[in-house]
């Protein structure tokens, strides 16, 4: 039973917003583009695993949570959590192709393509270690004494995995449910009622992840970013506001094209916008801007010249 579906993949959406608003000749463009394709692959891998879990019928009472964000000693995020009366299983998902080697002491992941190019990445084993510790701490503070296990799923069929004594099982998506079935045990730590209460407590304490502003990550300033409203039909950036609608040079029109552009702004510069709205959206009229901002689902903070508008975050 899935009690929480996956939230929007914010990293992918953020990289996509920045990629389209950075000139192809910018010295950071290749880095942003590589991160965009990497995050896109991650989304594809997560969707594949989600489908496998959604179709799986487990013999024990259980629940599944996708994209859980909690706070123990610090905030931590779990891609997939499968919880029964006997154990909690954290499922770490990676979608990486070519030869992938999990290195030990220190932990890191090494990807080597057929031409011999090597890319160093964070280790899923180390990430799983941290999440298991944090989840155990979170539950112990609330008097839940459920064992926590972990598994790593590599979803890309075009990959050769070298585990190098990784402490966790590494499986392909089609074998994930088989792995879970083998974990079935008669030792029940929680009653069915307690299991449901634990699920409710997870949902109550979950906080939607607030995406960090990407301009700081890449050391960009406002002059680096292409401004203007994007056409939802031809994707041209630079629509004009005329007679209560947006119009692009190809004569496509939209009444709400500014909503996607506002999301782009928040991904790049953070969850607040002030008088930069007029410059970013290419609107001269203060009255038009005021009417637009009032119609959007934003929180007004401050007064006068210090007034700004903040994006609402889900609990």
N, C-alpha and C positions, 0 to 999 in steps of 0.2 A: 504494500500500500504506500503510495507516494503522498506524503503530507506536505511537502513543499517542492514546487517545481523550480527549475533553474531561473535565476534572475537574468536580466539582459546582460550579455557578455560585455561589460563596460570597457575592458582593456581593448578588445577588438574594435568596438565602436569609437573609442577615443583615438586609436591609431588611424582608423579610416578617416575621421574628421581632420586630423592633422595632415595626413598624406595629401588630401585633395586641396589643402590650403597652404601648401608649401611649394614654392617654385621648384621645378625639376632640376634647376641648376644650383639650388641651395646646397651648401656643403654638408648639411645634415639630412638631405633628402634620402640618400641610399640607406642610411641607418634607420630612418623612420619607415621606409618601404620594407626593409628586411623584417623589422619588428611587426609591421602590419601583416605580412604573409605568415609569420610565425604565430601570431595571435589568431589569424584566420584558421590555420591548421589546428590550433588548440580547440577552437570552437567546434570544428568538424569532428574531432576525436571525442569531445564531451558529448556531442549529440549522438554519436554511435553508441557510446556506453549507456546513455540515457535510454535509448531504444531497447537495448538488451535487458536492462533492469525493469523497464515498463512491461515487457512481455513475460518476465520470469514469475512463476508461481512457486513460492517458497512454502514448505510444509509447516514451518513454525510461524507463529504470530510475529509480525515484524512491521517496521515502517522504513521508508526511504526519504532522505532529505537531500536535495541538491543545493549546492552553493550556500552553505551555512557559515555565517559570520558572527563570531562570539568574542567575548573578552575574558581572558584568564589573567595571567601576569601582563599580557599585552593582547591586542586584537589578533585573531587568527581566522583563517578562512579555509573551509574544507569543501572540496569539489563535490564529493559524494559520500554520504554516510548511510550505511545499511545497519539497522539496529534490530536485534532480536531480544528475547528474554535471557539469552545466554551471553551475548557479546555485542560489541559495537565494532563495525568494520569500516575503516577509512579507505576509500578507493582513490588512489592518486592516478590521474590520467595524463599520458603524454602521447602526442602525435608527431613523431620525428622519424624521418627516413634515413636511409643509408646505414652505415655501421655506427652503432651507438654503444659506447663502453662506459660502464659505471665504475668510476675510479674510487679507491679507498685511501684514507689517510694521506692527504685530506680528501673529503668527499667533493667530487665534481663529476660532470657528465661530459664526455668527449664524443663529438660527432665527426666522422670522417667520410667525405664524399668520394665517388669513384676516381676523381682527379687527385685525391690526396689532401684536399683542403680540410683543415681541422677547425672546428668551432667549439669553444668551451662554454658550457652552460651550467646552471645550478643543478645540483643532484636531487632527483626525486626521492632518493633514499633519505637524505638529510632533511628534506622538507617533511617527509612522512614521520621521521623521528620527532621533529618539533611538534607536529600536529597531534601525534599520539600523546606526548607529554602534556601539552596544553589542554587537550580534551579530558584527559584523566584528572588534571588539576581542577578544571572547571566542574566536573562531576563530583569529585571528592568534597569540594567546598559546599556542595549542596546535598551531601550524604547519599550520593549514588555510587555504588561500588561495582560497576559493570566493567569486565575486562575489555580492553581496547586493542584491536589488531589492525594490521595494515596490509594492503596489496597494491602493486604497481601494475597498471595496464598500459601497454604500448599498442596503439590503435593502427599505426601505419603498417600496412602489409609489406611495403618496400623498405624494410629495416632488418638489420641483423644485430641482435642484442647480445652483448658480452657482459654478463652480470658481475664477474669478479667478486664472488663471495658476498653478494648483496644479501642482507639478512632477511629481506622480504621476498615472497613469491612474486615472480614476474609472469604475467599471462597476457594472451591476446584476448580481445573482447569476446569472442565466441566461447572461450573457456572460463570467462569470469563467473558465470552462474554455476558452472561445474565446481569451481573452487569454493563458492559459497555453500553449495550443497554438501561438500565434504566437511565443512565446518559444523554441520548440524550436530548438536549434542543434547543429551538428556538432562544435563545439569542446568536447571533454570535458576538464574540469579534473581530475576524479577517476575512478579506475577503479571498477568495480562493487564490488570488495572494499573499496576506500577509502570509498566512499559508505556501505556498511553499517557500517563502523567508526565513521564520523562519527555515524550514527544511534545507535549503541550509546553513544557518548560523550555525546550529548545526553541520552539517557535516564539515564545514570549520574549526570550532574550536575544533573538536574532536581530541584528541591525544591518540595514542595507549598506553596502560598501560605498563610501564617499570617494570617488575617483580623484586622485591627485592631479593637479593642473599639469598638463604636459609641457607647457612652455618652460617650466622650471627644470623638468627632467632633461630637456634637450638644450637648456640655456638659450632660449629664444626670446626675442622681445616683440612688441606689437608690430614693428616695421617688417618683420620677417613673414608675417601671416597675411595671406590673401583675404581681403575683406569683401563683404557683399553677400546678398541673398542668393542661394543656389536654386536654379530651376528644377523642380521635381520631374520634369519631362526629359529635357535635353542635358541637364546637369551643368549648364552654363552658370558661372558665378558672376553676379552683377545685375540682378533684376531691378527694375525701377518700380516704385510705388506710385500708382496713378488710379484715381477714381475708385479707391477702396479695394484695390487688388494689385498683385505683383505681375509685371509683364517683362519677359526677356526679349532679347533682340530677334529671336526666332518667332515672336508673337505668341508664345505660350503664356497662359495666365494662371494665377493661383491666388486664393485668398489667404492661405495659411502657410505659404512657403517659408515664412520667417521662423516658424516653430522649429524646423530642422536646423536652421542656421543658429538659432539660440542654443540648441543642444551642442552644436559644433563649438560655439563660444565657451560654453561651460566646460566642455572636455579640455579645451586648450588653455583657458585662463582661470578656471576655477568656478565655483558655484554661485558667484555674485557678479552682477553687472550694474554699472552706474551710468554717468553721462557719456560713457564710451559707446552706448547703444547707437546713437545717431551716426557716429563715424563708422562703426562696424557694419551697420545695416544700410548706409548711404541714404539717410533720411534727413532732410533739412528742417522740417517742421517739428518744433517741440510739442505741439498739440497732438500731432499724429503719433509721436513716440509715447506720449502720456496715455493716449487711448489704448494703444497696443499693449503696453505694460499692464494696464489695469485689467485687461481681458485675459491675460495669461495667468497660469497657476503659480504665482510667485509671492513671496513674503516681502513686504515693504519694511525696510530697516532704516532708521534715521530720518532726519528732516532736512529740508532745504538743500544746500549744496552738498550735504553729507548723505543725502538719500541714496540708497542702493536697493537692488532687488535680488532676492536670494531664492535659489531653486529649492523646492520642497523635497525633503528626503523621506522615504518610507521608513517605517519603524522596523 
